[in-house]
């Protein structure tokens, strides 16, 4: 998913640049959170795991 977003964003920036427009003058930050249960990932062999648990 992140690679799809990055590809879309690069394409969008290229379209703006082709028109001589540069609407972004800083970085883009993508924060990723995920499921704690690898079975809900939908990717066989997924290595998703929780690094630590936060107190309730």
C-alpha positions in Angstrom: 0.0 0.0 0.0 2.8 2.5 0.9 4.5 1.9 -2.5 1.2 2.6 -4.3 0.8 5.9 -2.4 4.4 6.8 -3.1 4.0 6.0 -6.8 0.8 8.1 -7.1 2.5 11.0 -5.3 5.6 10.9 -7.6 3.3 10.8 -10.6 1.3 13.8 -9.3 4.5 15.8 -8.6 5.7 15.0 -12.1 2.5 16.3 -13.6 2.8 19.5 -11.6 6.4 19.9 -12.6 5.5 19.5 -16.3 3.3 22.5 -15.9 6.0 24.5 -14.1 4.2 24.2 -10.8 5.9 23.1 -7.6 3.2 23.0 -4.9 5.2 21.2 -2.2 8.3 22.6 -0.5 8.8 20.1 2.2 8.8 16.4 2.9 5.8 14.0 3.1 5.6 11.7 6.1 3.7 8.5 6.0 3.0 6.8 9.3 2.1 3.2 9.2 0.2 1.3 11.8 -1.0 -2.2 11.3 -3.0 -5.0 12.8 -1.6 -6.9 15.8 -3.0 -10.1 14.4 -1.1 -11.3 11.3 -4.1 -13.4 10.2 -6.0 -10.3 9.3 -3.2 -9.0 7.0 -4.3 -11.1 4.0 -0.7 -11.8 3.0 0.4 -15.4 3.3 3.6 -15.7 5.4 3.2 -12.2 6.7 5.8 -11.2 9.4 3.5 -8.6 11.0 3.9 -8.7 14.7 3.5 -6.4 17.6 6.9 -5.1 18.9 5.5 -4.4 22.3 2.1 -3.8 23.9 1.1 -0.5 25.4 -0.7 -0.5 28.8 -4.4 -0.5 28.6 
